[in-house]
Amino acid sequence: MTTRFAEPVVVACCLFLLTGCTTWQPAAVSPRQVIEHERPESVRVTGMDSGPVQIQEPRIENDSIAYVSGTCTRISDRRTRYSCPMTTVFSLDEVTLLEVERPAHMRTLAVLAPVVSFVTMAFAFAAGFGT
C-alpha cells in the first residue's frame, strides 16, 4: 500500500526536478552569435532608447533582430521550405544588452533540498523507521 502512495510522489518530484529555476544572464558574445549559434527560445533585448523587451523565437534578418509575426506558408518546390512573415524589433547597432534565459542550478538546489528532505522523511515515517 505504501508503494501506491509513493509512485505519484516520486513522479511529481522528478517532474519538479526537470523544470528547475532559470535566470536572465547577459550574453558574453555578440547578439548575432548568440541568436544564430545557440538559437535560444527567447531573449531579452535592451536598446539605446528602450527598456528590456522579451522576444520569443528570435532570428537575425539582415542586420536586425526579428521574430516570426504570423503564419508560415510552405513554398512549393522540390525541397520542403517555408516563408514566414518577420517583424523587425531592433537593429543590431541599437542593442546595448542581450540577455539569455539560462538554468540557475543553485536556486534549483535551494528549492529542491527541503522538498527532497521532506519526501525522504515521509517515506521513512511511512515505512515505520520513526517508531
N, C-alpha and C positions, 0 to 999 in steps of 0.2 A: 504494500500500500504506500510505503514511503517513496518508492521509485515513481509511481504515478504522479505524486506531488513534485518530485524532483525534476522530472523531464521538462515541464514547461518553464520552471525557474532557470534551469541550465540554458535552455534555448533563448529565453529572454536576456540572460546575462551575455550570451555570445553575440546576440544582435546588438546589444548595448555596446559591447566591446568594438564591434565593427564600425559603429558610427564615429565615435571619437570627437574630440574638440578640435576646432580649427581657429586659426588666427590669420589676419592680413599681414603679410610681410613685404617690405619693399623689394623690388626686383634688383638683383645685383648686376644685371646686364641690360642692354638697350631694350626698349619696348618691342622693337621689331624681332629681336632674337627670342624673347620670351614667348610672344604670340605665335611665331612661326615654328619654333622648335618644341616648346613644351605643350602647346595647344591647350591652355588652361580652359576650364569650363566657364569661369568668369574672372574678370579683373576689375580692379577699382582704379580709375584714372583721375588724376588731378591735373588740371590745365592751368595755364598762366592766369586766366581770368575767371576760373570757376572752382567750385569745391569738388570733392570727390564724387564721381559718377560711376556706378557699377554697370558693367557691360557683360551680358551673357553671350557666350559663344563668339568672342572677338575674332576678327580677321584683319589682315593687312591688305588694304586695297590701295595700290599706288603708294603714296606717302602718307596714308591716313589709317587710323583705327576705325573699323566699321563693324557692323553686325547685320545678320540676316533679319530683314524687317518685313518679310511676307512669306508667301508660299513658294517653294522652289518648284520649277517645272522641268520635266525631263526633256532633254534635247534628243530628237530622233535622228540618230545616225548609228554607225556600227558599234560604237562604244557607248557604255552607259555613262552619260554626263547629265549634269543638272545646271540650270541657270537660276540663280537666286537673287532677288532684289536686295541690294545692300544700302544701308543708311550710314553715312559717314558721321562720326561723332567728334573726333579730334584729329588734327594734323599732328604728325609725329614731332614736328618742331614745337608745338604748343605744350606737349606733355612735360610736366615738371616732376611728376611722381607716378609710378605704376606699381600697384600692389597686387600680389597674387595670394589667393587663399591656400594656406598650407596646414598640415596637421600640427597640432600643439600637443606633443607627447606628454609633457609634464602636467599640463592641465587635465588631460585624459587620465593619467595615473592618479592625480589628486582626487578626481571624481570617482574612479573605479575602486581605489583601495578600500574606502569604507563599505562600498557595496559588496565587494568580494568578501570582506571580513564578516559582514552581516550574514551573507549566504552560507559561509563556512560554519558560523556559529549555529545557524538554523539547522543545517544538516547534522551537526554534532548533537544538538539537542534532540532532534527527531530520531536519531539513531540510539539515543539513550546514554551518550557519553557524559552528559552533565549530571546524571543522578548517581 
